[in-house]
Amino acid sequence: MISFSRTGGWQLMVRVCAMALVGLLLTSGAVPATPNANAAPKTHVVTIENMRFSPDALTVQRGDRVVWINKDLFAHTATAVGKAFDSHNIEPNASWTYVARNPGEYDYVCALHPTMKARLTVL
Amino acid sequence: MKFIYTATVAALAVAAASAWPQSAAPTDPQIAAIVVTANQVDIDAGKLAKSKSAATDVKEFAQRMITDHSGVNKSATELVHKLHVKPESNATSQSLQQGGEQNIAALKKLNDGAFDRAYIDHEIAYHQSVIEALDKTLIPNAQNAELKALLVKVRPAFVAHLEHAKQLQASLGKAGE
């Protein structure tokens, strides 16, 4: 009986310590360096295919990643009209990743094919 | 001079349109030859325009045609090898080849603005006739699923090129008058 009780006490100790440790981690994580530090940055994919950006309108949170994947037969670019970002040539079956750090609405085009237009909104 | 130029373009447009007999049902090897020739003809015209035009936007368009149509032909050639299809020359591909050579011969006689307008006008007629051929003849008749899929995949590029050429035609018209 006694030994059982001792074991139970020990287990409780471990549990309390573990909970304290988790609490500590949570507390340190709750003091963010930036407002979005709690939410892990997401990765969004824009597919370039059939001379189109898909989706052609995308809204992301600041700090998110946007990956443009070129599934067409020739090179394309994702170039903001104001040059806030510019992938330069993305070859067929290649991709380009952009970390959206600055909030704003960005109309962008394929610099090689001016009929290809889309918009990225960074909140 | 203007009459001669207009007549040439009209003749080329008719030649391009008649290059696609709607009643013919080409086989896959024939379709392969038509696709490769159609792209090559536009690559050749693009090379001439890139070296001969003085307008930056026309040169850029020409380079785009060279790059994109080379990309299409690379994919088409790879697919043809994979499928063990041997492109088979036919009346349509020969007519295209001939039309392309006539276009280049006519363009070589022109300079400056007249060259740019004739090149772009022909690009519009060419892309329109290829899109029509894709829709009415090539895509419906392609037997192999992968060949059909490739034709479907290249169609939007021809549409975008046509749109781009029309934009250039509008801006050249303004600059020319």
Interface residues (C-beta under 8 A of the other chain):
Chain A: N50 M51 R52 D72 L73 F74 A75 P92 L112 H113 P114 T115 M116
Chain B: R64 T67 D68 S70 G71 V72 K74 S75 K153 V154 R155 P156 A157 V159 A160 E163 H164 Q167
